[in-house]
Amino acid sequence: MKYLVIIEKGSSNYGAHVPDLPGCVAHADTEEEVSRAVQEAIELHLKDMRETGQEIPEPSTSARYFEAVS
């Protein structure tokens, strides 16, 4: 399964979250580090869900870019 990950640059670091997995987040100093961290967070999140008998949600979030016209 492939989940959409939103990566945002903050004032001093990067943050990432997975809309289809509420609570699955990561923070790091660089975009590369946060990418690795969120991959690990997804794996741990899904493992915990399986171990506690929770249903694993199917990926359903999508993203698109739209051009802003002034």
N, CA, C and O atoms as CSV, one atom per row, in Angstrom:
chain,resi,resn,atom,element,x,y,z
A,1,MET,N,N,0.839,-1.178,0.000
A,1,MET,CA,C,0.000,0.000,0.000
A,1,MET,C,C,0.884,1.241,0.000
A,1,MET,O,O,1.938,1.273,0.636
A,2,LYS,N,N,0.445,2.240,-0.711
A,2,LYS,CA,C,1.159,3.513,-0.748
A,2,LYS,C,C,0.282,4.588,-0.132
A,2,LYS,O,O,-0.841,4.824,-0.577
A,3,TYR,N,N,0.810,5.235,0.899
A,3,TYR,CA,C,0.087,6.306,1.572
A,3,TYR,C,C,0.680,7.654,1.178
A,3,TYR,O,O,1.896,7.797,1.048
A,4,LEU,N,N,-0.187,8.630,0.991
A,4,LEU,CA,C,0.251,9.988,0.723
A,4,LEU,C,C,0.896,10.555,1.979
A,4,LEU,O,O,0.344,10.442,3.074
A,5,VAL,N,N,2.065,11.166,1.817
A,5,VAL,CA,C,2.765,11.824,2.919
A,5,VAL,C,C,2.884,13.304,2.565
A,5,VAL,O,O,3.332,13.659,1.474
A,6,ILE,N,N,2.482,14.149,3.487
A,6,ILE,CA,C,2.614,15.599,3.313
A,6,ILE,C,C,3.866,16.027,4.070
A,6,ILE,O,O,3.980,15.801,5.274
A,7,ILE,N,N,4.798,16.644,3.359
A,7,ILE,CA,C,6.022,17.158,3.972
A,7,ILE,C,C,5.979,18.674,3.904
A,7,ILE,O,O,5.765,19.259,2.842
A,8,GLU,N,N,6.187,19.299,5.058
A,8,GLU,CA,C,6.144,20.760,5.139
A,8,GLU,C,C,7.438,21.286,5.736
A,8,GLU,O,O,7.977,20.719,6.687
A,9,LYS,N,N,7.928,22.379,5.165
A,9,LYS,CA,C,9.112,23.030,5.700
A,9,LYS,C,C,8.661,24.077,6.702
A,9,LYS,O,O,7.887,24.976,6.374
A,10,GLY,N,N,9.149,23.951,7.921
A,10,GLY,CA,C,8.857,24.923,8.961
A,10,GLY,C,C,9.978,25.945,9.046
A,10,GLY,O,O,10.878,25.959,8.206
A,11,SER,N,N,9.926,26.785,10.042
A,11,SER,CA,C,10.950,27.819,10.185
A,11,SER,C,C,12.303,27.239,10.573
A,11,SER,O,O,13.338,27.829,10.261
A,12,SER,N,N,12.311,26.087,11.254
A,12,SER,CA,C,13.596,25.534,11.681
A,12,SER,C,C,13.757,24.045,11.408
A,12,SER,O,O,14.812,23.482,11.700
A,13,ASN,N,N,12.725,23.386,10.851
A,13,ASN,CA,C,12.843,21.965,10.541
A,13,ASN,C,C,11.770,21.566,9.531
A,13,ASN,O,O,11.068,22.412,8.978
A,14,TYR,N,N,11.662,20.269,9.308
A,14,TYR,CA,C,10.653,19.721,8.402
A,14,TYR,C,C,9.706,18.845,9.200
A,14,TYR,O,O,10.113,18.169,10.145
A,15,GLY,N,N,8.455,18.862,8.816
A,15,GLY,CA,C,7.457,18.001,9.426
A,15,GLY,C,C,6.769,17.184,8.351
A,15,GLY,O,O,6.676,17.614,7.202
A,16,ALA,N,N,6.289,16.012,8.721
A,16,ALA,CA,C,5.572,15.155,7.776
A,16,ALA,C,C,4.398,14.516,8.506
A,16,ALA,O,O,4.485,14.186,9.689
A,17,HIS,N,N,3.298,14.348,7.777
A,17,HIS,CA,C,2.169,13.611,8.331
A,17,HIS,C,C,1.483,12.818,7.233
A,17,HIS,O,O,1.608,13.115,6.045
A,18,VAL,N,N,0.750,11.792,7.672
A,18,VAL,CA,C,0.092,10.865,6.754
A,18,VAL,C,C,-1.412,11.004,6.982
A,18,VAL,O,O,-1.932,10.471,7.962
A,19,PRO,N,N,-2.121,11.708,6.097
A,19,PRO,CA,C,-3.549,11.963,6.320
A,19,PRO,C,C,-4.400,10.715,6.543
A,19,PRO,O,O,-5.365,10.758,7.307
A,20,ASP,N,N,-4.059,9.616,5.894
A,20,ASP,CA,C,-4.852,8.394,6.044
A,20,ASP,C,C,-4.533,7.610,7.314
A,20,ASP,O,O,-5.217,6.639,7.641
A,21,LEU,N,N,-3.484,8.040,8.034
A,21,LEU,CA,C,-3.096,7.390,9.284
A,21,LEU,C,C,-3.006,8.457,10.376
A,21,LEU,O,O,-1.905,8.879,10.728
A,22,PRO,N,N,-4.132,8.896,10.913
A,22,PRO,CA,C,-4.122,9.952,11.922
A,22,PRO,C,C,-3.140,9.649,13.051
A,22,PRO,O,O,-3.106,8.542,13.590
A,23,GLY,N,N,-2.351,10.654,13.391
A,23,GLY,CA,C,-1.359,10.501,14.445
A,23,GLY,C,C,-0.011,10.035,13.957
A,23,GLY,O,O,0.942,9.991,14.735
A,24,CYS,N,N,0.094,9.688,12.700
A,24,CYS,CA,C,1.368,9.232,12.136
A,24,CYS,C,C,2.112,10.460,11.617
A,24,CYS,O,O,1.785,11.003,10.561
A,25,VAL,N,N,3.119,10.887,12.382
A,25,VAL,CA,C,3.851,12.115,12.066
A,25,VAL,C,C,5.340,11.910,12.294
A,25,VAL,O,O,5.760,10.955,12.947
A,26,ALA,N,N,6.132,12.831,11.741
A,26,ALA,CA,C,7.577,12.829,11.966
A,26,ALA,C,C,8.099,14.248,11.810
A,26,ALA,O,O,7.516,15.065,11.097
A,27,HIS,N,N,9.205,14.527,12.486
A,27,HIS,CA,C,9.890,15.812,12.380
A,27,HIS,C,C,11.387,15.551,12.276
A,27,HIS,O,O,11.893,14.595,12.864
A,28,ALA,N,N,12.094,16.390,11.534
A,28,ALA,CA,C,13.543,16.243,11.401
A,28,ALA,C,C,14.136,17.546,10.876
A,28,ALA,O,O,13.415,18.459,10.473
A,29,ASP,N,N,15.446,17.611,10.890
A,29,ASP,CA,C,16.147,18.822,10.465
A,29,ASP,C,C,16.153,19.034,8.960
A,29,ASP,O,O,16.185,20.174,8.498
A,30,THR,N,N,16.123,17.947,8.187
A,30,THR,CA,C,16.188,18.077,6.728
A,30,THR,C,C,15.045,17.288,6.080
A,30,THR,O,O,14.420,16.436,6.711
A,31,GLU,N,N,14.796,17.592,4.824
A,31,GLU,CA,C,13.749,16.875,4.092
A,31,GLU,C,C,14.112,15.396,3.946
A,31,GLU,O,O,13.249,14.526,4.063
A,32,GLU,N,N,15.375,15.121,3.693
A,32,GLU,CA,C,15.824,13.731,3.564
A,32,GLU,C,C,15.610,12.967,4.877
A,32,GLU,O,O,15.136,11.831,4.869
A,33,GLU,N,N,15.962,13.598,5.999
A,33,GLU,CA,C,15.796,12.952,7.298
A,33,GLU,C,C,14.328,12.728,7.633
A,33,GLU,O,O,13.966,11.681,8.169
A,34,VAL,N,N,13.487,13.699,7.325
A,34,VAL,CA,C,12.066,13.529,7.644
A,34,VAL,C,C,11.438,12.464,6.745
A,34,VAL,O,O,10.501,11.781,7.156
A,35,SER,N,N,11.943,12.323,5.538
A,35,SER,CA,C,11.440,11.262,4.652
A,35,SER,C,C,11.737,9.888,5.237
A,35,SER,O,O,10.880,9.004,5.240
A,36,ARG,N,N,12.960,9.718,5.731
A,36,ARG,CA,C,13.308,8.437,6.365
A,36,ARG,C,C,12.493,8.229,7.649
A,36,ARG,O,O,12.009,7.130,7.917
A,37,ALA,N,N,12.353,9.288,8.424
A,37,ALA,CA,C,11.633,9.186,9.698
A,37,ALA,C,C,10.161,8.848,9.493
A,37,ALA,O,O,9.603,8.044,10.239
A,38,VAL,N,N,9.532,9.446,8.500
A,38,VAL,CA,C,8.110,9.167,8.295
A,38,VAL,C,C,7.916,7.762,7.735
A,38,VAL,O,O,6.897,7.131,8.018
A,39,GLN,N,N,8.855,7.260,6.956
A,39,GLN,CA,C,8.768,5.871,6.488
A,39,GLN,C,C,8.776,4.923,7.687
A,39,GLN,O,O,7.980,3.987,7.760
A,40,GLU,N,N,9.681,5.180,8.616
A,40,GLU,CA,C,9.738,4.365,9.832
A,40,GLU,C,C,8.463,4.537,10.661
A,40,GLU,O,O,7.946,3.567,11.217
A,41,ALA,N,N,7.960,5.763,10.743
A,41,ALA,CA,C,6.742,6.024,11.503
A,41,ALA,C,C,5.556,5.258,10.916
A,41,ALA,O,O,4.735,4.723,11.662
A,42,ILE,N,N,5.460,5.200,9.601
A,42,ILE,CA,C,4.379,4.453,8.950
A,42,ILE,C,C,4.472,2.979,9.324
A,42,ILE,O,O,3.476,2.361,9.701
A,43,GLU,N,N,5.674,2.420,9.217
A,43,GLU,CA,C,5.852,1.005,9.530
A,43,GLU,C,C,5.473,0.708,10.982
A,43,GLU,O,O,4.785,-0.276,11.255
A,44,LEU,N,N,5.918,1.554,11.911
A,44,LEU,CA,C,5.599,1.353,13.323
A,44,LEU,C,C,4.106,1.553,13.600
A,44,LEU,O,O,3.509,0.822,14.390
A,45,HIS,N,N,3.520,2.543,12.945
A,45,HIS,CA,C,2.090,2.828,13.115
A,45,HIS,C,C,1.257,1.622,12.668
A,45,HIS,O,O,0.347,1.189,13.375
A,46,LEU,N,N,1.579,1.089,11.490
A,46,LEU,CA,C,0.834,-0.058,10.971
A,46,LEU,C,C,1.054,-1.294,11.839
A,46,LEU,O,O,0.119,-2.059,12.077
A,47,LYS,N,N,2.278,-1.493,12.312
A,47,LYS,CA,C,2.574,-2.629,13.197
A,47,LYS,C,C,1.724,-2.541,14.458
A,47,LYS,O,O,1.131,-3.532,14.884
A,48,ASP,N,N,1.666,-1.352,15.053
A,48,ASP,CA,C,0.866,-1.158,16.257
A,48,ASP,C,C,-0.613,-1.404,15.982
A,48,ASP,O,O,-1.304,-2.015,16.797
A,49,MET,N,N,-1.095,-0.937,14.852
A,49,MET,CA,C,-2.501,-1.150,14.506
A,49,MET,C,C,-2.806,-2.643,14.382
A,49,MET,O,O,-3.835,-3.117,14.864
A,50,ARG,N,N,-1.901,-3.379,13.730
A,50,ARG,CA,C,-2.110,-4.827,13.588
A,50,ARG,C,C,-2.104,-5.516,14.959
A,50,ARG,O,O,-2.957,-6.354,15.248
A,51,GLU,N,N,-1.129,-5.147,15.792
A,51,GLU,CA,C,-0.992,-5.785,17.105
A,51,GLU,C,C,-2.171,-5.501,18.028
A,51,GLU,O,O,-2.482,-6.304,18.908
A,52,THR,N,N,-2.821,-4.371,17.830
A,52,THR,CA,C,-3.961,-4.025,18.686
A,52,THR,C,C,-5.304,-4.336,18.022
A,52,THR,O,O,-6.357,-3.954,18.532
A,53,GLY,N,N,-5.261,-5.031,16.886
A,53,GLY,CA,C,-6.485,-5.485,16.235
A,53,GLY,C,C,-7.264,-4.416,15.500
A,53,GLY,O,O,-8.447,-4.588,15.206
A,54,GLN,N,N,-6.597,-3.310,15.204
A,54,GLN,CA,C,-7.285,-2.241,14.475
A,54,GLN,C,C,-7.285,-2.541,12.973
A,54,GLN,O,O,-6.381,-3.195,12.454
A,55,GLU,N,N,-8.300,-2.057,12.305
A,55,GLU,CA,C,-8.394,-2.220,10.860
A,55,GLU,C,C,-7.422,-1.254,10.183
A,55,GLU,O,O,-7.381,-0.069,10.513
A,56,ILE,N,N,-6.648,-1.765,9.242
A,56,ILE,CA,C,-5.700,-0.938,8.496
A,56,ILE,C,C,-6.473,-0.209,7.391
A,56,ILE,O,O,-7.076,-0.853,6.532
A,57,PRO,N,N,-6.460,1.128,7.407
A,57,PRO,CA,C,-7.216,1.857,6.383
A,57,PRO,C,C,-6.549,1.772,5.004
A,57,PRO,O,O,-5.325,1.812,4.876
A,58,GLU,N,N,-7.378,1.657,4.006
A,58,GLU,CA,C,-6.871,1.714,2.630
A,58,GLU,C,C,-6.459,3.152,2.340
A,58,GLU,O,O,-7.118,4.088,2.791
A,59,PRO,N,N,-5.386,3.333,1.599
A,59,PRO,CA,C,-5.017,4.696,1.203
A,59,PRO,C,C,-6.140,5.314,0.369
A,59,PRO,O,O,-6.622,4.701,-0.583
A,60,SER,N,N,-6.552,6.521,0.730
A,60,SER,CA,C,-7.637,7.154,-0.028
A,60,SER,C,C,-7.378,8.634,-0.305
A,60,SER,O,O,-8.118,9.256,-1.066
A,61,THR,N,N,-6.346,9.198,0.299
A,61,THR,CA,C,-6.060,10.611,0.113
A,61,THR,C,C,-5.259,10.817,-1.164
A,61,THR,O,O,-4.368,10.030,-1.484
A,62,SER,N,N,-5.582,11.877,-1.886
A,62,SER,CA,C,-4.813,12.227,-3.080
A,62,SER,C,C,-4.433,13.701,-2.981
A,62,SER,O,O,-4.963,14.440,-2.152
A,63,ALA,N,N,-3.520,14.106,-3.828
A,63,ALA,CA,C,-3.081,15.502,-3.832
A,63,ALA,C,C,-2.923,15.970,-5.266
A,63,ALA,O,O,-2.591,15.195,-6.163
A,64,ARG,N,N,-3.163,17.233,-5.454
A,64,ARG,CA,C,-2.979,17.868,-6.767
A,64,ARG,C,C,-2.462,19.264,-6.548
A,64,ARG,O,O,-2.754,19.903,-5.537
A,65,TYR,N,N,-1.705,19.722,-7.487
A,65,TYR,CA,C,-1.271,21.112,-7.478
A,65,TYR,C,C,-2.178,21.913,-8.396
A,65,TYR,O,O,-2.537,21.459,-9.483
A,66,PHE,N,N,-2.545,23.104,-7.952
A,66,PHE,CA,C,-3.340,24.018,-8.770
A,66,PHE,C,C,-2.573,25.324,-8.870
A,66,PHE,O,O,-2.009,25.811,-7.891
A,67,GLU,N,N,-2.565,25.865,-10.038
A,67,GLU,CA,C,-1.876,27.136,-10.263
A,67,GLU,C,C,-2.738,28.287,-9.749
A,67,GLU,O,O,-3.925,28.383,-10.058
A,68,ALA,N,N,-2.123,29.136,-8.977
A,68,ALA,CA,C,-2.823,30.323,-8.474
A,68,ALA,C,C,-2.717,31.420,-9.527
A,68,ALA,O,O,-1.623,31.774,-9.968
A,69,VAL,N,N,-3.855,31.944,-9.915
A,69,VAL,CA,C,-3.897,33.017,-10.904
A,69,VAL,C,C,-4.251,34.293,-10.184
A,69,VAL,O,O,-5.272,34.370,-9.501
A,70,SER,N,N,-3.396,35.309,-10.339
A,70,SER,CA,C,-3.680,36.566,-9.627
A,70,SER,C,C,-4.433,37.538,-10.488
A,70,SER,O,O,-4.750,38.641,-10.042
